[in-house]
Amino acid sequence: MSKISYPVIILNYKNYEQTIGRRGLALSKIAEEVAIESGISIAVCPQTADIYLIAQEVDIPVLAQHVDANNTGSYTGNNLIETLKEAGAIGSLVNHSEHRLKLADIESVIQKSKKLDFYTCVCSNNIQTSKAIASLEPAACAMEPPELIGSGVSVTTKPELVIQTLSAIKEISSAVQPLVGAGVTTSNDVAEAVQMGAQGVLLASGFVKAKDPKEVLQQMAYALKK
C-alpha cells in the first residue's frame, strides 16, 4: 500500500450512498487511475466496512474516517488502529467536524499512531484549534470551517482565514503539513488553496456526487500539479 506524499488530494466518502461497497470501490479505482495519470498523491477514506475491500483492490493510500486510541479489549464500537492497519488502512482522518473529539483524545490518537506508524490527518475548525493541533504534531492538519462543509462554497472564499491558519500551523511546527477543506468542488478551488499555502485539499461531495467523478478529479489533480 502506497504512502501519502504532498501535495495531496484526500477524498472523504462519508456515508454517501454512492460510496457503499462496490460503488465505493469503483470510485477508488477512478482515484487510482487519476493518481497514476497525474503523478499526484490521492488518498481515499471509505466507510469503515469497505476499507478491506478497497485496500485489496487499489494501490493508493486508504484512510479510515475515524480512529480511536484505545488498546485491545472491551471497547465495543471503537475503531482500533491495529485492526484498521490489518484491514489495509495506512492512516485516518481525526476530529472531522462530523465526528469531533476532545483535545485530550486527539493527543492520545496521535501519540499511539506515531508508535504504530499510522498516518493522522487531524481536522480543525478555526485558527485557535489549528494551533493546538499543530502543537501535537500529527502528520497533517486540515482546516475546514464547519459552515462550509458540503455547501459548495469553497474555503478559499475566506482567503484571510486560510492564509492566517496555514501560516500559524507552520509556525507551530514545520513537520505538520497544512491542508484545507470544506466546499472544495472545482479545480479553481484547488489552485487557489495551493496559492494560499496549502499542501493539499480534502473534499467529499465535489467528487462523490459529481456527474463525471473522473473528469472532476483529473482537473483537480492537474490544478494541484501546476
Summary of the structure (lengths in Angstrom):
residues: 226
radius of gyration: 16.0
end to end distance: 26.0
largest distance: 48.7
contacts: 814
relative contact order: 0.16
helix: 47%
strand: 17%
